[in-house]
Amino acid sequence: EIKSAKGEIIVFIDEIHTVVGAGAAEGGIDASNMMKPALARGELQCLGATTVNEYRKYIEKDAALERRFQPIMVEEPTLETAIEMLMGLKPRYETHHKVTITDDAIKTAVNLSKRYLTERLLPDKAVDLIDEAASKIRIDSQSMPNDLKEKEKEIQHILNQEEAAAQQGDYEKAAEIKTRRIQIEQKYEHEKQSLPNYDKSEMKVLPEHIGNLITDWTGIATNKLLENEADKLLNMEKRLHERIIGQNTPVKLVSDAVRRARAGLNDPDKPIGS
């Protein structure tokens, strides 16, 4: 099928290093050796994804396979690019989780994940934050409060009493019990319809939900994460002087450099203090 397509099909292989040695039996050939002739003749167009370490460990050691691919380094996206990527994914996650994801939540997910989840890369870590926050809100909205659960039990208990009275021929008592049951059911339905899962507009992923997740994952207090950054920058000298005695000029220079960087006035390819 690929041959007959005459270049109109491009095969994408994730974790392409796994084809090296894959399927090889005693006296047989692995998947990578099966691909090499088609790649050399131009019959197969292929894109592969792997990490730098896996590339060096598997692909580079197979010189014939390495020659048939052109390495392209994909760097971690900038904060601005990551935000744009998540904005593009937002409708899919809103549809999947049946919630509304605010733009501020996306910006918070990107910024906080960049700052505090340093062992992972964008946009994956920000996507995971949004996904888990949306999932948690959806699940929480469907969780019925204990008082409503008790009302459900009470309604079932009254219904059993009503049926027992009717079976005994005490229809007057059964009618009284039914009236009481209907009143409780009406109150139950009213309270149930007041729950967030009955109003999608209430099911929103907000910055504080992202902050709470970061707190759960890292143990850093949420209120510190979501503190207004402008206040932090304005009071930077004061905070530094709480720990540094004297050194007024260096403290001011450092604070000014950080403020310039946060305002986007520095060169992103150079150190903040340069």
N, C-alpha and C positions, 0 to 999 in steps of 0.2 A: 504493500500500500504506500509506504514511504517512497519507494523507487518510482512508482507510477505518478506520484504527486509532483515530481520534478521540481523539488525545492520549495513547494508551497506549504510543507509541514515542517515545523521546527519542534524538536523534541526537547522538553525541559525535564531534567533529572535533579531533584533535590537530594542533598547528601551524596553527590556524585562519587565521592571517594569509596562508597560502598560497592561500586561495580568492579573495583579492583579485587580480584580473587573470588567474586560472587559466582556461585554455581559451578566452580571448578571441581571436578572429580578426578580421581586417579587416571591419568592418561588423557584427560579432557582439557578444554580451554575455558577460561573465565569470561565473564560478560564483557570486560574491557577489551580483550583480544578479539572478541566477535565484532565489536564496534569499529575497531581500527581500520579494517579494509574499506568499510562504507564511508568512514570519515575521510580517508585518504583520497577516495575517488569522488568525493563531493556529493555522494548519494544521500548522506545523512547530515542534516544540520541540527546541531545540538547545543543547548545551553545547560550548564551545570552550576550548582551552588554548593559551596562547602566553606569551611573555615580556613584561616591561614594555616593553623597547625595541622589540620587534616590534609590540606593540600601538600604541605611539605612532607608529611609522613607517608602519603600514599601516591599522589599524582607525580610529584617530582622524581620519585624513585623509578617510575616507569617512563623513561625518556621518550619512547615511541608514542605513548599516550599524551605526554605533555606537549610534544611538538604539534599535535593536532588541535590544541586548544590555545586560545589567547587569554591570558589571565587579565581580569578587570577587577580592581579593588573597589569595593563598595563601602564608602566611609559612613559612619553614623551621621544621620541628618542633623542639621542645626535645629535649634528650638523652634524657629519660625517654620521651617519645613515640616518638622514633626507635627506642629499644630495644624498645618494645612492638610497633612495626611490623615490625621484623626478627624478633622472636619469632614473629609470625604467619606470616612468610614461611619460617621455618626448615624446616618439614616438606617444603615443595616443593623446596628446594635439597638437602635430605638425600636425598629420593627421586631427584632428577635426577642427583646426583653419586654416590649410593650411599655416603655417608659420614655420620658423626655430627658435628653442629655443637654444641659446648658453649655453654652460656649465657655463660660467661666470655669466650669468643671473640667473641660478639655484642657484649657490653658494651665489650670492648677495641676492636672495630672502630668502634663509634660514637664512643667517647671519643678515640681516636687520630686518626680521620679529621677530627673536629671541630677538633682542635688543630693538626694538621699538613697537612691538605689544604684549605687555606683558600680556594683558588680555586673549589671546588665546594661543593655544598649537600647536607645530609642530606635524606632517607635514601639518596639515590643513591650517594654515595661509600662509605658503609658497606656497602651491598648489593654494590657492585663488589668490595670487599675480601673479603667472605665468599664471593662467587661464585668469585673467582680463587683464593683459598686452598683452597677445596674442590676445584676443578678440578685444582690442582697436586698435592694429596695423592692424588687418584684416579690421575692420570697417573704419579706417582712410584711408587705401589703396584703399578702394572702393568708398570713397567720391570724387566726381568730383570737381575740382577747379572751381571757379566762372567764370574764363575766358573761360573755355570749355563749361560751361552751356550757356554763352552768345553766343558762336559760334553755339551751337545747335539751339538756338532761331533764330539766323541770317540765318542759313541754311534753317530752316522751312519757314521763311519769304520770302527768295529768291525763294524757291520752289513754294510758293503760287503765287508769281509774274510770275514765269515761266508758271504755269498752266493757269493763267489769260490771259497772252499774247497769248498762244496757242489757247485758247477758242475764242479769238477775231480775230483769223486768222493772227496775226502778228508773223509769224514763224521766221522771221529774229531776231526780238527782243527776242523771246523765246530762240533761239539758243545762243544769246549773254549772256542771263541770265544763261542758262545752263552751259556755259563755266565758268562763274564766280562762279557758285555753285560748280562745280567739283573741282576747284582750292581751294576753302575754305574747302570742304570736305576732300581733300587730306591733307591739313594742319591740320585739326581737327583730322584725324586718326593718323597722325604722332605724334601729341602731346599726344593723348590719349594712344598710345602704349608706350609712355615714362613714363607713370605713374607707381608707384611701384607695383600695383597689376598685371602688365603684366610681372613682373620678380620676381619670388618667392625668389630668392637669396637676394633681397633687403628687404624682409619682415622678419626681424630678431628681436627676443626679446633680447635686450641688457641690461647690468646692469643699464644704465641710465634710461631705461623705468621702471625698478623696483624702482629705486630711485624716479622717478617722482610720481609713485603711492603712495609710502610711504609718500611723501610730501603732496599729496592730502588727504591722510587718517589722517595724524598726524599734518600737518602744519609745520614740521621741514624742513628747507631748504635742497634741494637736494645736493647742493655742499658740505655741511657739512657731509652728509651721505656718499658720494662717495669719499671723500678726501682720499688720499693714507694713509693707516693705518701705513705703515712703517714710514712715515714722522711724523705722530702723536706721535708714540712711541719714535722716536729719539728726538723730541722736547718737550717731556712731562715735563721735569724739567723747561724749559723756560716758558711754558704755566702756570704751577703751580705757578711759582714765579711772574707772572703778578698779582696774587691775594693774594699770601702769602708772607709776608715780613719776611726774615730770615728763620729759620727752615731748613737750608740746608740739614742736615743729614736725618731728617724724609722724606723730599721731595725725596731725592735720594733713600731711602729704599723703599718708596711706588712705585716710578717709576720703580725700578729694579724688584720689585715683579710683577708688571703688565706686564712688558716685558717678564719675565719668564713664566707667565701664558699664554700669547699670543703665545709664542714659544712652548707651550705644555710641559714644563719642570716641571710643578707643579702637585701635586696630585689633580685631578678633584673633589675628594670627600672632600677636605679640603678647608678652606678659602684661597683666593688668597695670603694674606699676611703671611700665616703660612710657 
